[in-house]
Amino acid sequence: MDPIRERLTSLTRRHFFGRAGVSIGGAALASMLAEHPIRADSTQYGGMPELPHFAPKAKRAIYLHMNGGPAQMDLLDYKPKMGEFYDKDLPESVRKGQRLTTMTSGQARFPIAPSKFSFKQYGKSGAWVSELLPWHAKMVDDLAIVKTVWTEAINHDPAVTYICTGNQLPGRPSLGSWLSYGLGSMNKDLPSFVVMVPRWSSKSNAQALYNRLWGSGVLPSKYQGVALRSQGDPVLFLSNPSGVDSTTRRRMLDALDQINQQEYESLGDPEIQTRIAQYEMAFRMQTSIPDLTNIANEPKHILEMYGDEVTKPGSFAHCALMARRLAERDVRFIQIFHRGWDQHGDLANELPRQTKDVDQACFALVQDLKQRGLLDDTLVIWGGEFGRTVYCQGGLSKENYGRDHHPKCFPTWFAGAGIKPGVVYGETDDFSYNIVENPVHIHDLNATILHCLGIDHRRLSVKFQGLDLRLTGVEEHHPVKGILA
Amino acid sequence: MLFMSAAVNVAFALSTMGVWTENPGSKIDFNRQIRPLIADNCFSCHGPDEKERKAGLRLDTRDGMFAALKDGGHAVTASNPDESELVARIETDDANSLMPPASSGRKLTADQVKLLRTWVEQGAPWADHWAFEAPRTSPIPAVQDKSWIKTPIDAFVLARLEAEKLTPNGEVDRETLIRRVTLDLTGLPPTPQEVDAFLADTTPDAYEKVIDRLMQSAHYGEHMARFWLDAARYGDTHGLHLDNYREMWPYRDWVVRAFNSNLPFDQFVIEQLAGDLLPNPTLDQQIASGFNRAHVTTSEGGSIDEEVYVRNVVDRVDTTGTIFLGMTIGCARCHDHKYDPVRAKDYYSLFALFNSCDENPLDGNAAKHPPIVQVPTPEQTLKLAQLRDQAGATRTRISEEVAKTPYDSALDQGQTEFVERLDYVWFDDELPPGAKQQGPTPWSLVANPDHPVLSGGRSARGQYEAMGQQVFESARPLTVGEGDTLFAYVFIDPTNPPKEIMLQWFSDGWKHRAYWGENVIDYGADNTPERKPMGPLPKTAQWVRLEVEAQAVGIKPGTKISGLAFTQQGGTAYWDKAGSLTWTPQEGQQFDTLSAWIRTQKAAKLAGLPGNFQEILKKERAARSADELKALTAYFIENGYSKAQQAVAPLKAELAKTDQEIKQVDDSITTTLVSRERAEPKPAYILNRGEYDQRREQVERATPAFLPPLPPELPKNRMGFARWLIMPEHPLTARVTVNRLWLQFIGTGLVKTVEDFGLQGEPPTHPELLDWLAVDFRENGWDTKRFIKQLLMSSAYRQSTRVTPDKLARDPQNRLLSRGPRFRLDAETLRDQALFLGNLLIDKVGGPGVKPPQPAGLWEAVGFVGSNTAIFTADTGNEKVHRRSLYTFWKRTSPPPQMTIVDAPSREACTVRRERTNTPLQALLLMNEPQYVEASRGLAERGMREGGSSDEERLVYMFRLATGRRATAREMASLTGLLNDVRAHYKAEPEAAKQLIQTGETKPDPSLDSSELAAWTMIGNTILNLDEVVTKG
């Protein structure tokens, strides 16, 4: 920051704080919490006073969402018996009349498609990992792999809305907005919830995303995720217009602040002070965001760890590196939505394209956080919105096949703060169709994330339309104890 | 006992603000103090939900509260807290019996425990929930400062303030007042001329005249519509999955019209919920019924129809509940409501009212998801009428021609009606209609006696040195049926025979060929249907029929052949009469007898015939009546009789052309989604846990049991429901509606939870006022303009917004109206105001959504690749990009960031209350978004052109445009200092100045110096970002 700006900024802020202390009552202060540390002993801005409910293991979280429904039996849920079942029908005793999407419910047969990819055991945990995830194989002892997450939704839009907001219908707050609302922000130069939407490599139609997946639903919109973009301004409207440099903007803001301050003196509305503060934060973001996205100073060995794509904005690897840089800057919640995991057909070619996008960068992110000590207080989550069927959709050969949506089991892995590393949790049947041990509903999954961040999911609620609205719904759910450290 | 004493009232109101000053000794009001407490802490186990009820105890009804417990005691014994188990259980130290149990995560405070004990001591008075009893007017309260009272509203507001020992503010200065009221009624600021006129008008009713003027503006309806469209969850896309375009903007424009014409609110309710069920509904009433269709829909592959159907209906029920009942009935979808007396049965009885729309639950990703209605422009209506007249005239001429050409039924004697294949001649003497000659050698049609002719008067002669052919394409087609054989006749000159002859047929490509003789013509893959060998050359010097099975040359049944070629390798050959051996009806086919025509109709399985003729033809010939024969004959003459066709065929062609034009105009007419009821209502069932496939008991259409019953004279459908909503004794509709309007103008509802008037909602701050307003609104014809005017005329509304530390402490959120309403403008108003001040706003009402520019990649980042809204293409031209924000195209899965950054909802679900936040992203938007920058420049240009010649005059003018008032000396000093600095900067940096003023769709005024304009643009940018300018003050 240049000295002139620094002086002006501090002047404005001192002016502001000084005045706030004198003239504004406690109730008014409440509306300004976004700009004030909530407690003397922490650097938390905003949030609910009663949160966290208990000492958190994780201060922040990174959620790597693989959108479309990764095929679990080709990645992390090894099913060796399926080899004998090639092209045999899925036994009715397994399916038990369970509903199917109308994409395959009309199929005459449900022939089993064993994974064509080979699996090996790795690490001390002995986790089975597919050849498609060689980098994951190297870090299984950092991960808790839950093989038994399940959901009720079987189509993308409701399923992804469900896992991200706790409800299949639009309108509810997303996980990240709950965290911003409940825990507030840990810094005053960056948003507390940042979302990235990288490119993907599978060729067929990728499923849609929806702004609601990081929206604030019924919570105020300031809690919604801020998209960190790879195109144009990294944050919308961050850049001054052409022909306006930073000094000119600073000069304009000084005049603006003065006049707003005069208005405050005449009207006394504390909202005016908040507005002044928000303009100042906007100005700081004009510096902090470019600092964030400028990776010129990243050492070569770090870049190499993330892979060749890391220097290309919009790649998953680049987003993963950004996630680390955001975590370093104490952004509370970072979510990456990687699309293209919807392999109804041509899985043999499409799935490797997808794993190639993410495998190395996921490894790099976890290791990078670890070597900086950030993994000690950062939670990392990887998973999709549902799984895929063991039976084939469309043409089946030993070399290629497709898979339909399957809600009854799919894997998610956790790593970092609050998580017991080197664990494989839950078991599915030989068909990766039904859960035989330790089912984890998506509400349990979200309860686990909240738990790691010091939140009792039952007590993070907001009154909405007569309901204590919660991320995890009205029924009983629990954090997954078996993977907690 | 609905209302309480003023003292309790105040104590209660403060409690809602979190400043609990309750004196436990004063008389406690059940509705406002006790019920919310037990609802919150006890109802989840001891409430309306039977399944969850513990120990058989329910505390949500009077009977339940005072009933004997299983073990003999009583939960509540009036006036005797020590005999009340409820009190014992909340006061106990025993963790095992403490209520609420620790596992519930709930805990009563010491004050709350004490309050409950006191309430029991006071005799445990019970009252039914206030919002479920019809509103009643109470007398207008007496106040000390009568001079402040301008409308009855003021008396209610002031009574509260006086009781609280707060003094309201005086009336705000007139510049600020006219800005406030103009923004509130039109969503736009006043012009300096309007401000001056108001300042100059010293008549007592000057302010009232301003309100009347503003309510006559078309901008009034545009502004009012915005709030309703949030509630009605209107969008320009379907909202789920592909999120394709949905054509529904006529509904949006209807809402604007409804507000502008001040459609009474009861009618507004009826037309939207059930406009389609009105007798002979007008087009507008049908459009209004689109309200029930504005919810999000999907067509995601794999979706289960029944599941989507249930979701659609659920959205209708929940939205209706929120908007009209102010109730969160959605909880009862899965179970009996935990707090409010809404049972699952009530929910599905409402569901039954909304479940019979005559639609496919999946939208098909189509813009026009039926049922729809057409909404033609006047031009389209006129054009259609003209074309239809024209078609009618042609039809008359056809009838006349038919009448002129009698048919002699004697011709049918000896003719059978059995179907048989006959030669259909496609080519003879001349090319079929529409045929275009192709290729380098033209057709050579020759006649007798110099040349051999088989049929008619001419044949086609081919005479070549090498390969040559006669070819046509684009002819009226020859339709091929199952088992048809193609034929043509050839006569080979014995003196000069070709080496090879070939027939070729065209249908979506020249790839069907058969040849005779040597295989020397190199067309198509050999020995395939593209070049089928048929044997040696036929005999010469005589006409030979060449036959080829259509299948053998790869022509499938149903194919339409539109081209033919006679091809030969050298030599001389004559060709005549080509066609097919078929019973397939052919386009333009003519018949000499009725019997022949009937044979063809039968071959075609009577397809394409009007139903009554199908019936006639199914009968034996002898069984047809004279009348039937007469009708049949007339139809035949018109449609097939060879003697009539010469005159009729051209007329029919003309008619077809007109019909085509009618279709084109028809297809271009805008449509909109509407409600339409199925003939037979669908049965409705209680769905266990809300799951579509878990049907339980079947339910009838009914209104919820806790509200007044549906009177027997009302129909059990949406219409009956709508009329029930507006019955005088209905406790909710009027209250909920006036409360929402209060929110719109005052910033917070009298009931803060405008969407929830149930037991969990916040009780009203001014209950008597709420009821007075509700009754007043209803009794005065649900007149929305009158209601708003009454509110805006009040002293309460007209107060200055100045707040002292004392008021801030005692009335922090201004719930008591101790000062005027002051809050940030909504997203649309912010943008519209900027465009208006920058002289950019296009003053046009209605029409399809427009796409002002937005940052690249927003739709692409989320859109399904196959969606027709996956790629955003901005409109160009200020006529489109500078429309009011109401008209901005609304893609629900990625709404315009200029709106959502400033708290606009996504319109995926019903929203009756927007949050108001204050964030840095909003600052970035207002400072940097290109249209705001363009508006800054526009404002600067106005200052330079219209403001005067001195800096001071210009600054005063620009500041006044935006705020309505003159800047103070200190404000002037700040702006002047800024102006001098940026002026120096842009003089030194002329390139930067040029860049800045180029921002936006419109070009800067070339007569202005660019450095100077850039400097003033920064002034404009500053003014548009002033807190005062982005705020309604």
Interface residues (C-beta under 8 A of the other chain):
Chain A: S23 I24 G25 G26 A27 A28 A34 R99 T101 T102 M103 T104 I154 N155 H156 D157 L169 P170 G171 P191 V197 N205 A206 Q207 A208 L209 Y210 N211 R212 G215 L219 P220 S221 K222 Q224 V226 A227 R229 Q231 G232 D233 V235 L236 F237 L238 S239 N240 P241 S242 G243 V244 D245 T247 T248 R249 R251 M252 D254 A255 L256 Q258 I259 N260 Q262 E263 Y264 S266 L267 G268 D269 P270 E271 I272 T274 R275 I276 Q278 Y279 M281 A282 M285 Q286 D404 H405 D456 R458 R459 K463 F464 Q465 G466 L467 V474
Chain B: V19 G105 G239 L240 H241 L242 D243 V296 T298 E300 G301 G302 S303 I304 D305 R311 V314 D315 T322 M327 T328 G330 C331 C334 H337 Y339 D340 D693 T753 E755 D756 G758 L759 Q760 G761 T801 R802 V803 T804 P805 L808 A809 P812 R822 F823 R824 P855 A856 G857 A861 V862 G863 F864 V865 G866 S867 T893 S894 P895 P897 T900 I901 D903 S906 E908 A909 E915 R916 T917 N918 T919 P920 L921 Q922 A923 L924 L925 M927 N928 E929 P930 V933 T968 R970 E971 S974 L975 G977 L978 D981 V982 H985 E989 E991 A992 A993 K994 Q995 L996 I997 Q998 T999 A1014 M1018 N1021 T1022 N1025 L1026 D1027 E1028 V1030 T1031 G1033
